[in-house]
């Protein structure tokens, strides 16, 4: 499985946006896809792509089963960041956990 990337600011904050009233973190198939999306969205200019690892995933996936953050895997970085496939938190934990 290839890496999955998120956009992170120098202070450690991850890029997220409001999607249907919920907090949404876009995920990318490659750093190139993330940079392409960054060029099209000025809100992302201070963020850089980083590979999602178990530490970052722990910050995104709260304990206790309450998911306050949606994770969207972006297929086409040239389209809206709100157009992606919703990724199940548990599935992502398995994917990221197997890569480390």
N, C-alpha and C positions, 0 to 999 in steps of 0.2 A: 504494500500500500504506500502510495506517495504521501508526502507531508500535506497537512492542511494548514493554511495560513490565516492569521488574523492581523488586523492593523493595530499597532501599539504606539503610543506616544512615549517620549523620552522619560516622562515621570512614571511610566508603567500603566497608565490608563489605556483601556482598550476602546476602539471605536465602536459605537453603538448608535442606533437610530430608533426613532419611534415608528412602530409599524402596527397599525390597527390598535393603538392604545397600549401596546406592550413594547418593552425594550427588546431590541433585536440586534444581534451581533452577526455581521456578514462573515462567512468563511469562504476561503478561496482555495482552488486546486493547486495554485502555484504562486510564487512571489510575483511573477510576471503578470498574472491575472489581477493580483492585488494592486500592483502599480498602475495598471491600465485603469482600474476603477478609481484609483486615487486621482488620476489626471482628469477624470470626468466629474469629480465631486470635490469642490473646494473645501468642504468641511474636513476632508481627510488629508489635507496638505501637510499637516504637522505630524502625521502618523507614518510609520514604516511597517512593511510586512515582517512578521516573525512567525516561525513555525509554532503551531499549537502543541504544547507539551502538557504533561500531567499537572504541573504546577499552575499553568494558566487555566487549564480546564477546571481545576478545583476552585478557582476564583469565579468561574462562570456558572458552575453547577453547584447550587447550594445543597447542603446536607439536609436530610429530612424529607426529601421527595418533593419539595415545593419548588417548581421551576418558574422563576420570575423573569428569566431571560430566554428568548427564542433564539435558536441558532439556524441561520439560513445559509445553505451551501449555494453559492452563486455559480450558475452554469456559464453565463455570458457576462463578463465584466463591462461590456459596452452598453448593457441595458440597465435598467433601474436596479438599485441594490435591494429593493423590496421584492424583486422577482427572483426567487430561488426556491430550493427544496428545503422544507423544514427537516432538520436533522434531530432525531431523538437523542436526548442527553445520554441515555444508557448506551446506545449504539456508539456514540462518539467516545465515551469513556473506554469502551472495548477497543476501538480503533486506535486511539492515542496510547492506551496502555500497552497494546501489542507492539507499537513502534518504538517504545523506549526500552 
